[in-house]
Amino acid sequence: MSKILIVDDRLLSRELLVQLLGQHQHDLLEASDGAEALGVARSEHPDLIISDMLMPTMDGYEFVRQLRADPIIGQIPVVFITGHYLSREARALADSCGVAYVLYRPCDKKEVLRVVDTALNPAKSPDLPPPAKREEFDRKHIQVLTDKVSQKVDELQAVNHKLNALIQLSQQMALEHEPLNLVNNYSRMAREIVGAKWNAVGLLSSDEQSLQHFSTFGLHSEIAERISAPSPAEGVFAKLLKDGRSCRIRVHDNDLKAAGLPTDFPVLSSCLSLPIIGQERVYGWLCLVDKLGADEFSDQDEEIAVTLAAQMAAAYANARLYNETRHHGLELEREVAERKRAEEDLRAKNEELAAMTQQFWQASKLATVGELVASIAHELNNPLATISLRTERLLGEVAEGDAKRRPLEIIGQETERMGNLVSNLLQFSRRDHQQLSTIDIPKEIESTLEFIEPSLRSRKIRVVLEFAATLPPLQADRQQLRQLFLNLLTNASDAMPNGGTLTVRVTAVSGDARAIVIEFADTGTGITSDDLARVWEPFFTTKGEGKGTGLGLAICRRIVEEQQGSISIESVVREGTTLRITLPVPVSEEQSSGHTG
């Protein structure tokens, strides 16, 4: 068992030699540079030293020079190990510093074992050459270092070029979400980074029996147009997609068919083909053709291309997922919008149905009331008339101050109230044929006010009239309008039992929709929001018991609607109520007339 010192600044290189020589029962020592190796050699006295030629701090040449200068350890055999590109210079420098053996990377295992065995066997080892003079050694040493630096500069320039290309690719890919554009950009950059004359990329269709996308890069357009999309079921691409592994091909005698390549490809000498594989499926392939500056693609080229193909697959899958997610998002937005529209339409239909149901219920109730009134009106009116006449006759026979007079007066008042109720019921349920005539609205309002003026005066209600200077006449049923105005004025009077102000305002609306707007605004008690929602219901009243039938506003709305108009109400508790009536004026009936209030 021999003691061997391995000197190399790269841990991986040391481990490979330790693993190989350890299998042959050698005692192995390690050092990362020449300075450390000198200390180990002086303390351990190894039988053999295997040293890298170029290392930081102290390289192999200086290490051997100082080793040979030490009389105790100067005769230890040394094996240099270096790259092929330095073979001539390394041999010359090894001779100049007394090293008989040189190994060249990548090292064959058998060759390593043979050289080690020879170096450890004095009978087999040649005599060590005498070290060269210091001047000659330094000259050769500098030449080797210069060549090494030059080679490293070339390597760094190539790496820098590839790094810049990768940075540019990353920047482009960060902004690209279209899958096909992304694949094409990756393909262009792969050709530039690896250094291929031209390349091609193919993406499989969903059934994986054909290509959905095929592009070439680096070829003249006329040549590219002559290339058809290869079948994924034939030749090298079929094997590539099946095995899922990259492959390098050398083409001999321009025989593309024998190499498994499409026969319409241009003449080529070598190609590097790689599958584009995601986590779930194979998406396609990438083919790089003819290495620039070399006969074929290297292991390093294949490693870089495999990495790029893996990145392309991941980016392509993410782009597809992004587009699918975006598409589903847009579909969801559209479905949500459609659902909202459907819900709004349904809500509108439900409201319309509820309104129609309410109208139907109202019509049914009115029809029932009409039938009821029609059936009993005469039966009620006849006894009421008899009671009224007999009561008046009895009152005429009873002297003022007689105790019997008060009950008779109550009977008369209640009989009159019952008569008014029957009259209102008949009015509410009847649909008489309208008697249309030209109506002067301000004049009709003034006439109605004269009728209830004593009641307004007794309640200390001040009336304010605001009539527009010019108002068009209206074609309407005079009796119905008088009843409308009388009901509204009476309601306003009842809302101000302690006095107040009643404002009647009449204005004209010009434009396409010509109309007359009539407002009755009081400063009375007002109506609560709960009661305001029910004021149009027949038989609903806010007045005290015995003071209202609940039909006044219902009758008013019916009259306004028969005139094709609209009526609305606004009220604030303890501030007052405003009723607004809008009656349309046909253009053909519009005439100008002046009124002042």
ZAMARGU-4260 file (C-alpha; in steps of 0.2 Angstrom, whole numbers, plus 5000, padded with zeros to 4 digits):
<rodrens>
0) 5000/5000/5000 | 5007/5017/4994 | 5005/5034/5001 | 4999/5046/4987 | 4997/5065/4989
5) 4984/5072/4977 | 4985/5091/4974 | 4971/5100/4965 | 4961/5116/4969 | 4945/5108/4962
10) 4937/5097/4975 | 4928/5086/4962 | 4944/5082/4953 | 4952/5077/4970 | 4937/5066/4974
15) 4937/5057/4957 | 4955/5052/4960 | 4953/5048/4978 | 4938/5036/4973 | 4948/5028/4959
20) 4965/5025/4969 | 4956/5021/4985 | 4949/5005/4977 | 4967/4999/4975 | 4971/5001/4994
25) 4982/5016/4992 | 4983/5028/5007 | 4978/5045/5000 | 4982/5063/5006 | 4974/5079/4999
30) 4980/5097/4997 | 4971/5111/4988 | 4987/5121/4981 | 5006/5120/4980 | 5009/5129/4997
35) 4998/5117/5007 | 5005/5102/4997 | 5023/5107/5002 | 5018/5106/5021 | 5009/5089/5019
40) 5024/5082/5009 | 5037/5087/5022 | 5026/5080/5036 | 5020/5064/5028 | 5033/5060/5015
45) 5022/5052/5002 | 5027/5039/4989 | 5019/5049/4975 | 5012/5066/4971 | 4999/5069/4958
50) 4997/5088/4955 | 4987/5099/4944 | 4998/5111/4934 | 4988/5127/4936 | 4982/5132/4954
55) 4980/5148/4964 | 4992/5153/4977 | 5006/5141/4971 | 5004/5132/4955 | 5011/5115/4951
60) 5027/5121/4943 | 5032/5132/4957 | 5027/5118/4969 | 5038/5105/4960 | 5053/5118/4959
65) 5052/5120/4978 | 5050/5101/4981 | 5065/5097/4971 | 5075/5110/4980 | 5072/5101/4997
70) 5085/5087/4999 | 5073/5077/5010 | 5058/5076/4999 | 5066/5081/4982 | 5066/5064/4975
75) 5047/5060/4977 | 5040/5056/4960 | 5027/5068/4953 | 5014/5066/4940 | 5007/5082/4932
80) 4988/5082/4927 | 4982/5095/4915 | 4970/5099/4900 | 4973/5093/4882 | 4974/5110/4876
85) 4991/5112/4885 | 4999/5096/4880 | 5014/5102/4871 | 5018/5116/4884 | 5014/5105/4898
90) 5026/5091/4892 | 5040/5104/4889 | 5038/5112/4906 | 5037/5095/4915 | 5053/5090/4908
95) 5061/5107/4913 | 5056/5104/4932 | 5060/5086/4933 | 5043/5078/4931 | 5042/5062/4920
100) 5024/5059/4919 | 5009/5070/4913 | 4991/5065/4913 | 4978/5074/4901 | 4960/5077/4905
105) 4948/5069/4903 | 4958/5055/4910 | 4955/5037/4906 | 4955/5026/4922 | 4966/5013/4915
110) 4979/5026/4910 | 4978/5034/4927 | 4982/5017/4936 | 4996/5013/4923 | 5005/5029/4926
115) 5003/5028/4945 | 5009/5010/4945 | 5024/5015/4934 | 5028/5030/4945 | 5028/5019/4961
120) 5039/5006/4954 | 5057/5011/4954 | 5062/4998/4941 | 5049/5004/4929 | 5052/5023/4932
125) 5064/5032/4921 | 5077/5042/4928 | 5071/5059/4934 | 5078/5073/4921 | 5088/5086/4929
130) 5079/5102/4933 | 5081/5116/4921 | 5090/5132/4925 | 5079/5145/4934 | 5079/5157/4919
135) 5073/5143/4907 | 5060/5137/4919 | 5053/5154/4922 | 5052/5157/4903 | 5042/5141/4900
140) 5032/5144/4915 | 5026/5161/4909 | 5022/5154/4892 | 5011/5141/4899 | 5002/5154/4911
145) 5000/5166/4896 | 4992/5152/4886 | 4981/5147/4900 | 4975/5165/4903 | 4972/5167/4884
150) 4962/5152/4884 | 4952/5157/4900 | 4949/5174/4892 | 4941/5166/4876 | 4931/5155/4888
155) 4925/5170/4898 | 4920/5180/4882 | 4910/5165/4876 | 4902/5163/4893 | 4898/5182/4894
160) 4890/5181/4877 | 4879/5167/4882 | 4875/5175/4899 | 4870/5191/4890 | 4859/5181/4878
165) 4851/5172/4893 | 4848/5189/4902 | 4840/5195/4886 | 4829/5179/4884 | 4823/5181/4902
170) 4818/5199/4900 | 4809/5195/4884 | 4800/5179/4892 | 4795/5189/4907 | 4784/5200/4895
175) 4778/5186/4884 | 4762/5177/4887 | 4758/5170/4869 | 4764/5152/4869 | 4769/5151/4850
180) 4779/5168/4852 | 4787/5162/4867 | 4793/5145/4859 | 4800/5155/4844 | 4809/5167/4855
185) 4817/5152/4865 | 4822/5144/4848 | 4831/5159/4842 | 4840/5161/4858 | 4845/5143/4859
190) 4853/5144/4841 | 4863/5159/4847 | 4868/5153/4864 | 4873/5135/4858 | 4881/5142/4842
195) 4871/5132/4828 | 4870/5137/4810 | 4852/5135/4810 | 4838/5126/4820 | 4820/5120/4819
200) 4806/5118/4832 | 4790/5108/4831 | 4775/5108/4843 | 4763/5093/4843 | 4745/5095/4840
205) 4733/5089/4854 | 4732/5071/4846 | 4751/5070/4845 | 4750/5063/4827 | 4755/5079/4818
210) 4763/5096/4821 | 4752/5111/4825 | 4767/5123/4824 | 4784/5121/4814 | 4797/5135/4812
215) 4815/5136/4806 | 4828/5150/4811 | 4844/5155/4802 | 4839/5149/4785 | 4836/5159/4769
220) 4818/5162/4767 | 4818/5152/4750 | 4826/5137/4758 | 4815/5138/4773 | 4799/5138/4762
225) 4804/5121/4754 | 4805/5112/4771 | 4788/5104/4776 | 4783/5100/4794 | 4791/5083/4798
230) 4780/5069/4804 | 4782/5066/4822 | 4779/5047/4819 | 4795/5045/4808 | 4813/5045/4809
235) 4824/5053/4823 | 4810/5064/4829 | 4799/5049/4832 | 4813/5041/4842 | 4816/5057/4851
240) 4798/5059/4857 | 4797/5041/4862 | 4813/5040/4872 | 4812/5058/4879 | 4831/5060/4878
245) 4842/5071/4868 | 4853/5064/4854 | 4868/5070/4844 | 4869/5064/4826 | 4883/5064/4813
250) 4878/5064/4795 | 4889/5054/4783 | 4890/5056/4765 | 4875/5068/4765 | 4863/5054/4768
255) 4849/5062/4778 | 4838/5047/4776 | 4850/5035/4784 | 4852/5047/4799 | 4833/5047/4801
260) 4832/5066/4796 | 4819/5073/4784 | 4825/5072/4766 | 4820/5090/4762 | 4832/5097/4776
265) 4847/5106/4768 | 4864/5097/4768 | 4871/5096/4785 | 4885/5087/4795 | 4878/5086/4812
270) 4863/5090/4823 | 4858/5090/4841 | 4840/5086/4844 | 4830/5088/4860 | 4812/5084/4866
275) 4802/5098/4874 | 4795/5089/4889 | 4784/5096/4903 | 4778/5088/4919 | 4763/5080/4911
280) 4767/5078/4892 | 4779/5080/4878 | 4775/5096/4869 | 4787/5094/4854 | 4806/5095/4849
285) 4820/5107/4846 | 4833/5103/4833 | 4850/5112/4832 | 4860/5110/4815 | 4878/5111/4812
290) 4889/5118/4826 | 4898/5134/4821 | 4917/5132/4822 | 4917/5113/4825 | 4912/5097/4816
295) 4899/5092/4829 | 4891/5098/4846 | 4900/5095/4862 | 4894/5088/4879 | 4893/5106/4885
300) 4883/5111/4870 | 4871/5097/4874 | 4870/5102/4893 | 4866/5120/4888 | 4853/5114/4875
305) 4845/5102/4887 | 4843/5116/4900 | 4836/5128/4887 | 4823/5115/4881 | 4818/5112/4899
310) 4815/5130/4902 | 4806/5131/4886 | 4794/5117/4891 | 4791/5125/4908 | 4788/5143/4900
315) 4777/5135/4886 | 4766/5126/4899 | 4765/5141/4910 | 4760/5152/4895 | 4747/5139/4890
320) 4740/5139/4908 | 4740/5158/4908 | 4730/5159/4892 | 4718/5145/4898 | 4716/5154/4915
325) 4713/5171/4906 | 4701/5163/4894 | 4691/5155/4909 | 4692/5171/4918 | 4684/5180/4903
330) 4671/5167/4901 | 4667/5168/4920 | 4666/5187/4918 | 4654/5185/4903 | 4644/5172/4913
335) 4643/5183/4928 | 4638/5198/4918 | 4625/5187/4909 | 4619/5180/4925 | 4617/5198/4932
340) 4608/5204/4917 | 4597/5188/4919 | 4594/5192/4937 | 4590/5210/4933 | 4578/5205/4920
345) 4570/5192/4932 | 4569/5205/4945 | 4561/5217/4933 | 4549/5204/4927 | 4545/5199/4945
350) 4542/5218/4949 | 4531/5219/4934 | 4522/5203/4939 | 4519/5210/4956 | 4513/5226/4949
355) 4501/5217/4938 | 4495/5206/4952 | 4492/5221/4963 | 4483/5229/4948 | 4473/5213/4946
360) 4469/5212/4964 | 4464/5230/4964 | 4453/5228/4949 | 4445/5213/4957 | 4442/5222/4973
365) 4435/5237/4963 | 4424/5225/4953 | 4418/5217/4969 | 4414/5234/4976 | 4405/5239/4960
370) 4395/5224/4961 | 4391/5226/4979 | 4387/5245/4977 | 4376/5241/4962 | 4366/5228/4971
375) 4363/5238/4987 | 4364/5256/4982 | 4345/5258/4979 | 4341/5247/4994 | 4351/5259/5005
380) 4346/5275/4997 | 4328/5272/4999 | 4328/5269/5018 | 4341/5283/5020 | 4330/5295/5010
385) 4315/5290/5021 | 4325/5292/5037 | 4331/5309/5031 | 4314/5316/5027 | 4306/5309/5043
390) 4320/5317/5053 | 4318/5334/5045 | 4299/5333/5048 | 4302/5329/5067 | 4315/5342/5069
395) 4302/5355/5062 | 4290/5349/5075 | 4302/5350/5090 | 4306/5367/5097 | 4323/5374/5100
400) 4330/5369/5117 | 4319/5353/5118 | 4329/5338/5124 | 4322/5328/5110 | 4330/5339/5097
405) 4348/5333/5100 | 4345/5315/5096 | 4336/5319/5080 | 4350/5331/5075 | 4363/5316/5077
410) 4351/5305/5067 | 4351/5318/5053 | 4370/5320/5053 | 4373/5301/5052 | 4360/5299/5039
415) 4369/5312/5029 | 4386/5304/5031 | 4379/5287/5026 | 4372/5295/5011 | 4388/5303/5006
420) 4397/5286/5009 | 4385/5278/4997 | 4387/5292/4984 | 4406/5290/4985 | 4405/5271/4983
425) 4394/5274/4967 | 4406/5287/4961 | 4421/5276/4964 | 4414/5261/4955 | 4406/5269/4940
430) 4414/5271/4923 | 4403/5284/4915 | 4406/5290/4898 | 4417/5306/4898 | 4409/5322/4893
435) 4424/5331/4886 | 4425/5350/4884 | 4438/5364/4884 | 4443/5367/4902 | 4452/5382/4909
440) 4461/5375/4924 | 4464/5391/4934 | 4446/5396/4932 | 4440/5378/4938 | 4451/5379/4953
445) 4445/5396/4958 | 4427/5390/4956 | 4430/5375/4967 | 4439/5386/4980 | 4423/5398/4981
450) 4413/5382/4985 | 4423/5378/5000 | 4429/5396/5005 | 4418/5397/5021 | 4426/5381/5027
455) 4444/5387/5024 | 4440/5404/5032 | 4433/5396/5047 | 4449/5386/5050 | 4460/5401/5047
460) 4468/5394/5031 | 4477/5406/5019 | 4476/5402/5001 | 4490/5407/4989 | 4487/5405/4970
465) 4502/5404/4958 | 4496/5402/4940 | 4508/5404/4925 | 4504/5419/4914 | 4501/5408/4899
470) 4493/5391/4900 | 4486/5380/4886 | 4467/5375/4888 | 4464/5356/4891 | 4451/5344/4884
475) 4444/5335/4899 | 4428/5330/4908 | 4423/5346/4918 | 4413/5336/4932 | 4428/5324/4935
480) 4440/5338/4936 | 4429/5348/4949 | 4427/5332/4959 | 4446/5330/4958 | 4450/5348/4964
485) 4437/5347/4977 | 4444/5331/4985 | 4461/5337/4985 | 4457/5354/4992 | 4446/5346/5006
490) 4460/5334/5011 | 4472/5349/5012 | 4459/5358/5023 | 4457/5343/5034 | 4476/5342/5036
495) 4477/5359/5044 | 4464/5359/5058 | 4473/5373/5067 | 4476/5384/5051 | 4490/5386/5039
500) 4494/5390/5021 | 4487/5381/5006 | 4497/5385/4990 | 4489/5380/4973 | 4502/5381/4959
505) 4499/5379/4940 | 4513/5378/4927 | 4516/5373/4909 | 4529/5361/4903 | 4535/5364/4886
510) 4545/5354/4874 | 4541/5337/4866 | 4530/5332/4880 | 4518/5346/4883 | 4508/5346/4899
515) 4500/5356/4913 | 4507/5353/4931 | 4495/5357/4946 | 4502/5356/4964 | 4492/5357/4980
520) 4504/5361/4994 | 4498/5362/5012 | 4508/5366/5029 | 4498/5353/5038 | 4502/5338/5049
525) 4510/5328/5035 | 4509/5309/5033 | 4521/5296/5040 | 4532/5285/5028 | 4522/5270/5032
530) 4505/5278/5029 | 4512/5286/5013 | 4515/5269/5005 | 4496/5265/5007 | 4487/5282/5003
535) 4481/5276/4986 | 4473/5260/4993 | 4454/5261/4993 | 4446/5262/5010 | 4463/5267/5018
540) 4462/5284/5028 | 4472/5293/5041 | 4457/5303/5047 | 4448/5300/5063 | 4434/5288/5064
545) 4418/5294/5055 | 4428/5308/5046 | 4433/5299/5030 | 4429/5284/5019 | 4446/5281/5012
550) 4440/5283/4994 | 4445/5301/4990 | 4463/5298/4984 | 4458/5282/4975 | 4445/5292/4966
555) 4457/5306/4962 | 4470/5294/4955 | 4457/5285/4944 | 4451/5302/4937 | 4469/5307/4933
560) 4473/5291/4925 | 4458/5292/4914 | 4465/5309/4908 | 4481/5299/4903 | 4490/5309/4917
565) 4500/5305/4933 | 4498/5310/4951 | 4511/5309/4965 | 4513/5314/4983 | 4527/5320/4994
570) 4525/5323/5013 | 4535/5327/5028 | 4528/5325/5045 | 4524/5341/5054 | 4529/5351/5038
575) 4516/5347/5026 | 4511/5338/5010 | 4512/5341/4992 | 4501/5333/4978 | 4507/5335/4960
580) 4496/5331/4945 | 4503/5331/4927 | 4490/5331/4913 | 4496/5330/4895 | 4491/5343/4882
585) 4490/5336/4864 | 4499/5348/4852 | 4483/5349/4841 | 4473/5356/4856 | 4486/5368/4862
590) 4481/5386/4862 | 4488/5401/4871 | 4478/5410/4884 | 4484/5421/4898 | 4479/5420/4917
595) 4485/5428/4933 | 4482/5422/4950
</rodrens>
